[in-house]
Amino acid sequence: MSLARATRPGFASLFAGRSRSYVRSGLHREDLLNAELPEMMETLSRLPHAVKEEREIRIRRAIELDLKGEELPEAEWTKEDVDSVSYLEPFLTEVLQENAERASFRA
């Protein structure tokens, strides 16, 4: 599984066609990933509590802004340097490696 495959269809569609509009809602690129996939569920469970809480706050705020048809002031948009740093990838890579090991033992 790649990060691209994990995109959450319903949630990501809020921002479809609006190039990088998730940035205007304060979201990070990885906040759009599908949290319902088994690999993502495990990955999210391994995040430090503070990181998980920050992610949930960003998602709630983005949904609220979308429902109101609003966006954050430009000063609060997600910065490119912040968005380019992956907070999920180290954990996701670990989960995928463990899953691949388990599958190789079963084969």
C-alpha positions in Angstrom: 0.0 0.0 0.0 1.3 3.5 -0.8 0.2 6.8 0.6 -1.5 7.5 -2.7 -3.7 4.4 -2.4 -4.8 5.3 1.0 -6.6 8.5 0.0 -9.9 8.7 1.6 -12.5 8.9 -1.2 -15.3 10.7 0.7 -13.1 13.1 2.7 -10.6 13.8 -0.1 -13.5 14.6 -2.4 -14.3 17.7 -0.3 -11.1 19.1 -1.7 -11.2 17.5 -5.2 -10.8 19.9 -8.1 -9.5 22.6 -5.8 -5.7 22.3 -6.2 -4.2 22.1 -2.7 -7.3 23.6 -1.2 -6.8 21.4 1.8 -4.0 23.8 2.7 -6.5 26.6 3.1 -8.3 24.5 5.7 -5.1 23.9 7.7 -4.9 20.2 6.7 -1.7 18.3 5.9 -1.5 16.1 2.8 -1.5 13.0 5.0 -4.7 14.1 6.8 -6.6 13.1 3.6 -5.5 9.4 3.8 -8.2 6.8 4.5 -8.2 6.0 8.2 -10.5 3.1 7.6 -7.9 0.9 5.8 -6.4 -1.7 8.2 -2.9 -0.5 7.5 -3.9 3.1 8.3 -5.8 2.0 11.5 -2.7 0.3 12.8 -0.5 3.3 11.7 -2.7 5.8 13.5 -2.8 3.7 16.6 1.0 4.0 16.8 1.1 7.7 16.5 2.1 9.6 19.7 -0.9 10.9 21.5 -0.1 14.6 20.8 0.3 14.0 17.0 -2.9 12.0 16.8 -4.8 14.8 18.7 -3.4 17.5 16.4 -4.5 15.5 13.4 -8.0 15.1 14.7 -8.3 18.8 15.5 -7.1 19.7 11.9 -9.7 17.3 10.4 -12.6 18.6 12.6 -11.7 22.2 11.8 -11.5 21.5 8.1 -14.9 19.8 8.0 -16.4 22.6 10.0 -14.9 25.2 7.6 -16.2 23.3 4.6 -19.7 23.1 6.0 -19.7 26.9 6.5 -18.1 27.4 3.1 -15.2 29.3 4.7 -11.4 28.9 4.8 -8.8 29.9 7.2 -7.0 33.3 7.1 -4.0 33.0 4.8 -1.7 33.3 7.8 -3.1 30.0 9.1 -2.8 28.0 5.9 -0.6 25.0 6.1 2.9 26.0 5.0 4.7 24.0 2.2 7.6 23.2 4.5 5.3 21.8 7.1 3.2 19.8 4.6 6.3 18.3 3.0 7.3 16.6 6.2 5.6 13.2 6.7 4.3 12.5 10.2 2.8 9.1 9.1 5.3 7.6 6.7 7.8 6.2 9.3 4.9 4.5 11.1 3.2 3.3 7.9 6.5 1.9 6.6 6.9 -0.1 9.8 3.4 -1.5 9.6 3.8 -2.4 5.9 7.1 -4.2 6.6 5.5 -6.1 9.5 2.6 -7.1 7.2 5.0 -8.3 4.5 6.9 -10.4 7.0 3.7 -12.0 8.3 2.7 -12.8 4.7 6.1 -14.3 3.9 5.8 -16.6 7.0 2.4 -17.8 5.8 3.5 -18.5 2.3 
